[in-house]
C-alpha cells in the first residue's frame, strides 16, 4: 500500500561504458577503440567522433533500522496507524511506535529496490547488530527482510538497549566490499559528534547515504497537559516533572538537535528526510523518489 503509485524508475551509473542508451559524443583521440566511432556523424561532418553511452548498473541497498530503546516510544494508537481497524499489534502493544514506522519504511524501500531487479539487504541494530539479511535480489529476500523486522518487537530483552550507531555501522560495512546505497532509519538520539564521525567514515568509503529521522509527534510538540513521571527508554531512569514548565526550553533543545542532525547529513552531500509517526508514509516516500529521479535526470544530461 505504501509504494502503490510510486515508481523510482531505472537508475543509471555515473560511469560511461558500452551499453545501448546513447549519452553524448566526444572527439576521437589516438588510442580510442575505433569500434566506438560514429560513422554517421563522420559522413555528415567529416569529423571523427566517439559515441558514449550510459551504463546501466545494479544497485545494492542496505537498510539499517534502529531498534534501540528510544524507538519503542509511540503516542499514536495502533488502530489509527494501521488503517485496518486493528487495535493492538501482534505482541499486544496498543501504540504505534517509531520502530513500527521505521519497519514499514524499511519494507517499502526494500520492496521498491527488489521490484526493479536490484539487491537489498538489512541490518537491525541497537548497541550492536541484532538481526541481518544478506544482500540479494532473489524472490524470497523481501519475505526474509519483513520476517527479520517483525521479530524484534517480540524480543523483550531488546527493550532498554542503548544506541551505538558507530559500532553498528562499523559491523555492517565490514562485510561490504563495494559501494552501496545505505538507508539509515533512526530517531538519531545520539551525540552529534558521534554521528559526524560515522558520516565521515561512510563518505570516506564512498557509500551513498539516505537518512530518515523518525520522530513521534509528541516528541516534536511536547504538549503534555499535566505533571507526570517521564522514564528514559534507554535506562536513564525516571523523573517526575511538569512538562508545561519546561516546554519552551525542551522545544528549543529538540529543534536545535534535529537541525544539527540534518546539517551533518546535508553537509556531507547526503539526503535527509524527517518523518513523523503521525503522518502517512506515502507522501514522503513519493517526494523522496521524485527528488532522486530529478537528480538522476540532471546527471544524465549534464
C-alpha positions as a Python dict, from the first residue, in 0.01 Angstrom:
ca = {
    (1, 'X'): (0, 0, 0),
    (2, 'X'): (282, 240, 79),
    (3, 'X'): (453, 207, -258),
    (4, 'X'): (135, 199, -465),
    (5, 'X'): (168, 458, -739),
    (6, 'X'): (535, 519, -662),
    (7, 'X'): (785, 419, -927),
    (8, 'X'): (1150, 500, -887),
    (9, 'X'): (1239, 408, -1244),
    (10, 'X'): (1569, 266, -1352),
    (11, 'X'): (1882, 429, -1218),
    (12, 'X'): (2190, 494, -1426),
    (13, 'X'): (2554, 464, -1344),
    (14, 'X'): (2752, 789, -1348),
    (15, 'X'): (3019, 595, -1540),
    (16, 'X'): (3029, 578, -1920),
    (17, 'X'): (3063, 245, -2095),
    (18, 'X'): (2932, 1, -2355),
    (19, 'X'): (2553, -20, -2346),
    (20, 'X'): (2250, 54, -2560),
    (21, 'X'): (2148, 404, -2443),
    (22, 'X'): (2327, 697, -2605),
    (23, 'X'): (2472, 967, -2380),
    (24, 'X'): (2689, 1205, -2588),
    (25, 'X'): (2970, 1240, -2843),
    (26, 'X'): (3329, 1341, -2783),
    (27, 'X'): (3618, 1398, -3027),
    (28, 'X'): (3830, 1098, -3122),
    (29, 'X'): (4183, 1088, -2978),
    (30, 'X'): (4458, 848, -3080),
    (31, 'X'): (4430, 524, -2888),
    (32, 'X'): (4047, 515, -2875),
    (33, 'X'): (3875, 199, -2989),
    (34, 'X'): (3770, 258, -3349),
    (35, 'X'): (3468, 32, -3295),
    (36, 'X'): (3315, 316, -3094),
    (37, 'X'): (3341, 569, -3381),
    (38, 'X'): (3010, 708, -3505),
    (39, 'X'): (3045, 673, -3882),
    (40, 'X'): (2715, 850, -3947),
    (41, 'X'): (2850, 1164, -3781),
    (42, 'X'): (3173, 1127, -3979),
    (43, 'X'): (2978, 1104, -4304),
    (44, 'X'): (2789, 1426, -4228),
    (45, 'X'): (3062, 1636, -4066),
    (46, 'X'): (3389, 1474, -4178),
    (47, 'X'): (3493, 1464, -3810),
    (48, 'X'): (3577, 1159, -3605),
    (49, 'X'): (3350, 1137, -3300),
    (50, 'X'): (3336, 871, -3029),
    (51, 'X'): (2988, 759, -2922),
    (52, 'X'): (2947, 744, -2545),
    (53, 'X'): (2663, 569, -2369),
    (54, 'X'): (2521, 540, -2019),
    (55, 'X'): (2597, 213, -1850),
    (56, 'X'): (2313, 52, -1661),
    (57, 'X'): (2423, -93, -1330),
    (58, 'X'): (2270, -277, -1039),
    (59, 'X'): (2216, -108, -706),
    (60, 'X'): (2297, -254, -367),
    (61, 'X'): (2068, -111, -99),
    (62, 'X'): (2148, -168, 267),
    (63, 'X'): (1875, -63, 509),
    (64, 'X'): (1987, -8, 868),
    (65, 'X'): (1699, 16, 1118),
    (66, 'X'): (1746, 141, 1474),
    (67, 'X'): (1578, -88, 1730),
    (68, 'X'): (1717, 75, 2045),
    (69, 'X'): (1500, 151, 2346),
    (70, 'X'): (1403, 501, 2235),
    (71, 'X'): (1247, 359, 1918),
    (72, 'X'): (985, 181, 2131),
    (73, 'X'): (809, 512, 2205),
    (74, 'X'): (480, 596, 2039),
    (75, 'X'): (184, 821, 2117),
    (76, 'X'): (-31, 725, 1820),
    (77, 'X'): (-281, 441, 1864),
    (78, 'X'): (-215, 126, 1666),
    (79, 'X'): (-575, 129, 1544),
    (80, 'X'): (-531, 473, 1390),
    (81, 'X'): (-192, 395, 1234),
    (82, 'X'): (-263, 50, 1090),
    (83, 'X'): (-558, 161, 879),
    (84, 'X'): (-706, -187, 914),
    (85, 'X'): (-902, -148, 1237),
    (86, 'X'): (-653, -348, 1441),
    (87, 'X'): (-647, -224, 1799),
    (88, 'X'): (-321, -394, 1901),
    (89, 'X'): (-5, -525, 1740),
    (90, 'X'): (90, -892, 1729),
    (91, 'X'): (276, -860, 2058),
    (92, 'X'): (-14, -681, 2230),
    (93, 'X'): (102, -319, 2206),
    (94, 'X'): (-171, -56, 2168),
    (95, 'X'): (55, 226, 2040),
    (96, 'X'): (223, 264, 1702),
    (97, 'X'): (590, 317, 1784),
    (98, 'X'): (878, 478, 1600),
    (99, 'X'): (1012, 128, 1538),
    (100, 'X'): (681, 28, 1374),
    (101, 'X'): (708, 332, 1148),
    (102, 'X'): (1073, 253, 1070),
    (103, 'X'): (997, -108, 978),
    (104, 'X'): (717, -2, 744),
    (105, 'X'): (957, 237, 572),
    (106, 'X'): (1233, -27, 552),
    (107, 'X'): (994, -279, 399),
    (108, 'X'): (878, -24, 140),
    (109, 'X'): (1233, 75, 42),
    (110, 'X'): (1332, -290, 7),
    (111, 'X'): (1023, -367, -199),
    (112, 'X'): (1094, -86, -446),
    (113, 'X'): (1458, -192, -478),
    (114, 'X'): (1383, -561, -533),
    (115, 'X'): (1096, -479, -769),
    (116, 'X'): (1338, -312, -1010),
    (117, 'X'): (1574, -609, -1002),
    (118, 'X'): (1838, -475, -762),
    (119, 'X'): (1980, -622, -444),
    (120, 'X'): (1860, -531, -96),
    (121, 'X'): (1991, -624, 248),
    (122, 'X'): (1904, -539, 606),
    (123, 'X'): (2073, -470, 939),
    (124, 'X'): (1870, -412, 1256),
    (125, 'X'): (2081, -263, 1533),
    (126, 'X'): (2080, -119, 1883),
    (127, 'X'): (2404, -142, 2083),
    (128, 'X'): (2519, -387, 1812),
    (129, 'X'): (2379, -566, 1508),
    (130, 'X'): (2074, -759, 1630),
    (131, 'X'): (1950, -911, 1303),
    (132, 'X'): (2057, -911, 940),
    (133, 'X'): (1953, -1029, 595),
    (134, 'X'): (2220, -1086, 333),
    (135, 'X'): (2202, -871, 22),
    (136, 'X'): (2021, -1049, -259),
    (137, 'X'): (1779, -991, -545),
    (138, 'X'): (1607, -1328, -512),
    (139, 'X'): (1229, -1354, -478),
    (140, 'X'): (1244, -1464, -115),
    (141, 'X'): (1456, -1170, 5),
    (142, 'X'): (1164, -940, 81),
    (143, 'X'): (996, -1204, 298),
    (144, 'X'): (1323, -1252, 486),
    (145, 'X'): (1351, -877, 545),
    (146, 'X'): (992, -846, 667),
    (147, 'X'): (1043, -1151, 888),
    (148, 'X'): (1355, -1004, 1049),
    (149, 'X'): (1182, -671, 1107),
    (150, 'X'): (878, -831, 1268),
    (151, 'X'): (1069, -1050, 1514),
    (152, 'X'): (1248, -786, 1718),
    (153, 'X'): (945, -613, 1878),
    (154, 'X'): (862, -951, 2033),
    (155, 'X'): (1206, -965, 2193),
    (156, 'X'): (1153, -817, 2540),
    (157, 'X'): (1526, -824, 2605),
    (158, 'X'): (1577, -571, 2329),
    (159, 'X'): (1385, -302, 2517),
    (160, 'X'): (1607, -63, 2706),
    (161, 'X'): (1909, -125, 2487),
    (162, 'X'): (2110, 193, 2418),
    (163, 'X'): (2207, 316, 2074),
    (164, 'X'): (2560, 250, 1949),
    (165, 'X'): (2542, 379, 1591),
    (166, 'X'): (2917, 392, 1538),
    (167, 'X'): (2968, 30, 1639),
    (168, 'X'): (2669, -91, 1437),
    (169, 'X'): (2779, 89, 1120),
    (170, 'X'): (3132, -50, 1153),
    (171, 'X'): (2992, -402, 1190),
    (172, 'X'): (2764, -356, 890),
    (173, 'X'): (3016, -209, 644),
    (174, 'X'): (3285, -459, 744),
    (175, 'X'): (3118, -715, 518),
    (176, 'X'): (3068, -470, 231),
    (177, 'X'): (3335, -463, -39),
    (178, 'X'): (3155, -247, -297),
    (179, 'X'): (2992, 92, -283),
    (180, 'X'): (2631, 77, -166),
    (181, 'X'): (2333, 297, -100),
    (182, 'X'): (2283, 289, 277),
    (183, 'X'): (1947, 394, 421),
    (184, 'X'): (1979, 487, 789),
    (185, 'X'): (1641, 478, 965),
    (186, 'X'): (1660, 606, 1322),
    (187, 'X'): (1546, 879, 1560),
    (188, 'X'): (1914, 977, 1582),
    (189, 'X'): (1900, 1036, 1955),
    (190, 'X'): (2277, 1021, 1971),
    (191, 'X'): (2559, 1267, 2018),
    (192, 'X'): (2608, 1477, 1702),
    (193, 'X'): (2985, 1432, 1734),
    (194, 'X'): (2945, 1053, 1709),
    (195, 'X'): (2718, 1089, 1406),
    (196, 'X'): (2966, 1327, 1243),
    (197, 'X'): (3238, 1061, 1271),
    (198, 'X'): (3009, 791, 1131),
    (199, 'X'): (2913, 1005, 832),
    (200, 'X'): (3278, 1088, 766),
    (201, 'X'): (3371, 718, 761),
    (202, 'X'): (3086, 633, 523),
    (203, 'X'): (3185, 916, 293),
    (204, 'X'): (3548, 801, 302),
    (205, 'X'): (3433, 458, 186),
    (206, 'X'): (3237, 635, -91),
    (207, 'X'): (2898, 498, 9),
    (208, 'X'): (2583, 695, -71),
    (209, 'X'): (2356, 757, 229),
    (210, 'X'): (1991, 838, 283),
    (211, 'X'): (1899, 943, 637),
    (212, 'X'): (1541, 903, 757),
    (213, 'X'): (1488, 1058, 1100),
    (214, 'X'): (1175, 907, 1254),
    (215, 'X'): (1022, 1110, 1538),
    (216, 'X'): (694, 1092, 1724),
    (217, 'X'): (463, 1393, 1715),
    (218, 'X'): (467, 1415, 2095),
    (219, 'X'): (846, 1444, 2087),
    (220, 'X'): (822, 1738, 1849),
    (221, 'X'): (534, 1923, 2019),
    (222, 'X'): (577, 1820, 2384),
    (223, 'X'): (217, 1918, 2452),
    (224, 'X'): (162, 1706, 2764),
    (225, 'X'): (-102, 1885, 2976),
    (226, 'X'): (-36, 1751, 3326),
    (227, 'X'): (261, 1667, 3555),
    (228, 'X'): (364, 1306, 3510),
    (229, 'X'): (660, 1069, 3552),
    (230, 'X'): (890, 1056, 3249),
    (231, 'X'): (1102, 745, 3207),
    (232, 'X'): (1410, 712, 2989),
    (233, 'X'): (1375, 422, 2747),
    (234, 'X'): (1747, 350, 2741),
    (235, 'X'): (1798, 304, 3115),
    (236, 'X'): (1827, 675, 3200),
    (237, 'X'): (1593, 642, 3496),
    (238, 'X'): (1264, 812, 3586),
    (239, 'X'): (1186, 1170, 3683),
    (240, 'X'): (857, 1342, 3768),
    (241, 'X'): (810, 1689, 3627),
    (242, 'X'): (561, 1943, 3499),
    (243, 'X'): (603, 1947, 3118),
    (244, 'X'): (438, 2290, 3092),
    (245, 'X'): (722, 2443, 3294),
    (246, 'X'): (999, 2315, 3067),
    (247, 'X'): (821, 2306, 2730),
    (248, 'X'): (988, 2616, 2583),
    (249, 'X'): (1335, 2500, 2683),
    (250, 'X'): (1264, 2148, 2558),
    (251, 'X'): (1141, 2268, 2219),
    (252, 'X'): (1448, 2487, 2179),
    (253, 'X'): (1677, 2191, 2250),
    (254, 'X'): (1496, 1934, 2036),
    (255, 'X'): (1470, 2169, 1738),
    (256, 'X'): (1839, 2255, 1766),
    (257, 'X'): (1927, 1884, 1778),
    (258, 'X'): (1714, 1799, 1474),
    (259, 'X'): (1862, 2089, 1276),
    (260, 'X'): (2214, 1974, 1367),
    (261, 'X'): (2140, 1617, 1252),
    (262, 'X'): (2008, 1743, 918),
    (263, 'X'): (2308, 1974, 877),
    (264, 'X'): (2553, 1687, 930),
    (265, 'X'): (2399, 1474, 655),
    (266, 'X'): (2341, 1753, 406),
    (267, 'X'): (2687, 1891, 474),
    (268, 'X'): (2830, 1559, 353),
    (269, 'X'): (2618, 1572, 38),
    (270, 'X'): (2371, 1308, 158),
    (271, 'X'): (1992, 1305, 150),
    (272, 'X'): (1798, 1370, 470),
    (273, 'X'): (1425, 1331, 536),
    (274, 'X'): (1238, 1376, 863),
    (275, 'X'): (935, 1156, 923),
    (276, 'X'): (660, 1181, 1183),
    (277, 'X'): (489, 869, 1312),
    (278, 'X'): (155, 1052, 1281),
    (279, 'X'): (194, 1102, 905),
    (280, 'X'): (125, 850, 629),
    (281, 'X'): (441, 717, 463),
    (282, 'X'): (315, 757, 106),
    (283, 'X'): (371, 1133, 54),
    (284, 'X'): (726, 1149, 196),
    (285, 'X'): (820, 835, 2),
    (286, 'X'): (683, 987, -320),
    (287, 'X'): (866, 1314, -253),
    (288, 'X'): (1189, 1129, -187),
    (289, 'X'): (1162, 919, -505),
    (290, 'X'): (1078, 1226, -714),
    (291, 'X'): (1378, 1413, -575),
    (292, 'X'): (1619, 1132, -651),
    (293, 'X'): (1477, 1090, -1001),
    (294, 'X'): (1534, 1459, -1068),
    (295, 'X'): (1897, 1422, -957),
    (296, 'X'): (1943, 1126, -1191),
    (297, 'X'): (1793, 1317, -1485),
    (298, 'X'): (2018, 1618, -1422),
    (299, 'X'): (2327, 1395, -1407),
    (300, 'X'): (2221, 1225, -1731),
    (301, 'X'): (2207, 1545, -1933),
    (302, 'X'): (2486, 1734, -1756),
}
